[in-house]
Each structure stands twice: as C-alpha cells, then as structure tokens.
Amino acid sequence: MRRDPVTTWLMRIYLVLFFGYLFLPLMVMGAATFNTSRFPTVTPWLGTTFQWFVELYRDGAMWTALWTSLVIAAGVIAVSVPIGLAAALLLTSLHARARSFVYGVMVSPLLTPGVIIGISTLVFWQRFGVAGGVFLSVVAQSTYIIAYVMLMVMARLQRFDRSLEEAALDLGASHLQAFRRVMLPYLRPSLLAAAVIAFLQSFENYNTTLFVRGVDTTLTIYIASKVRTGVTPAVNALGLILIVLTVLAAVLYEWRRRSERRRESIAARRREVSEAAEGGVGRALAAPAE
C-alpha cells in the first residue's frame, strides 16, 4: 500500500522540525563554546578560540561539583536498583487488591514535588542529628527514583515465563540459584536501563538536592549559581564534553550489540550446517543397510 505524497511530505517536515527542536539548541550551545565572547552566545561571533576548555580545566570548583554529582548518582544507583528490583518482585507476587494499594503507595513519590521531598527529608533526618550532605542527597533522590526502577523492572517481569523458574526448582535448584541463574539474566537489560535512568535522574536533579545538599555543591546547583553571578562559555565546554561522551557511549553500545547479534547469527548458521552435515552422513551410512 503506497502512501499519499502529501502525507509523506508532512511526515518529513514533522521529522525535520522534531529533530531540529531537539538538537538545534545543543548545536548552538556547542558552537558558543568556540566563540571568543565571554558570554555563551554565537552572535556576534568575535572569533574562534579554545580558551574556554582551558578555563574549564582550571575551574576547580566545577570539577568538585561534578565529582559530587557523580558520587551522589553512584549512591542513588546502589540504593535504587536493588530496592526497585525487590519492589517489582513483591508487586508481581501479590494478589490484585493488595497489588493496587501497594502500587499506589510506591508510585506516590513520583507525584510529589521535589521541593516537598527535599524539605521533608531534611526535617526528618535532622531529628536524628544528620545534617545535609551527600548521604541525605542520596536518600532524598532515591525516594522517587526507586519508583522508576520498579516500573521498568515490572514491565520486563510481565513477559517472564514463570515455568522456567518452576523447572529450575523441580531440577533441584534453590530459590536463590533459580533467581541468580534464571531470573536475573532475564532482567539484566531492564536493570541496566534502570541504572542509566537512575543516574540521569540523579545527575540532573536540582529541586530536591537544593534542600538536602548541606555544604556540598552538585553540578546543577553550581551552574545555577553561575547563571546568577555571570556564566561563561566554560559551562558550554563541559556540556559539549558530556554530549560527546554520551554519543560515543551510545555508538559503542550499538556497535557491541550488533557485533553480538552477528556472532549469534554466525554461530546459529554453523550449528545448522553441522546438523545438516551430520544428518547427511547418517543417511549415507544408513543407505547401504536398506
């Protein structure tokens, strides 16, 4: 069935506008990194320079903020992924009525504003003498990021064949062995994706972290403070580096995925050829007896 030419052109125009809306601001931001102007802009273009990468290298406060954000994100992954996995396993094993109630309770942090989560976490832990810092930032962010992990794992669990786990138990495996050998490999893609989502949600968080950070400064808060006091294209240089690293990571992941798929298809072909050859030899040996 051929498409209408008008529909085809409208679809092309929509795709151009869609990708332009997504990538044009990033291109402008990247171009501003090489402008001599002390303000992150491309107009007027005062000249091409690489000095903002040097300024970024010399900005110790920004690197400290970046390191703090990475430490908090690693802590959030370490907390959110196991608890989110446990929550997903619990929900899939409950009855329908209890599942609806528990599901609503676990998803409710997603509907709570980040400001409320940050303030309530700070007020609660201050009663136990815990001041703001990396620990409270991890706790506050994990409060709602756990729900993202739970939802992603549940989506994967809905397609899991429970008979595989039951077969492992019937063959003598313990529940821990069945989980480690059967279910965990099946959930690995969703767990990796959930870890990436948890990292990104933590790395870009501002509202919640603002109230629980204490004297520590994350990258988003540092950039926000620089915007108020006068931001330079050194921030653009950091953003450009992060974009390049993200694109390289995506390319490497896709290359690895296609390489594994190619190796699996080659191995499958070799097995088919081997089985066909063995079948031909068997028929040849059986032919004289007949």
Secondary structure, DSSP 8 states (H G I E B T S, - for coil): ----HHHHHHHHHHHHHHHHHHHHHHHHHHHHTTBSSSSS-SSS---B--HHHHHHHH-HHHHHHHHHHHHHHHHHHHHHHHHHHHHHHHHHHS-HHHHHHHHHHHHHHHHS-HHHHHHHHHHHHHTTT--SSHHHHHHHHHHHHHHHHHHHHHHHHTT--HHHHHHHHHTT--HHHHIIIIIHHHHHHHHHHHHHHHHHHHHT--HHHHHH-TT---HHHHHHHHHHH---THHHHHHHHHHHHHHHHHHHHHHHHHHHHHHHHHHHHHHHHHHHHHHHHHHHHHHHH-
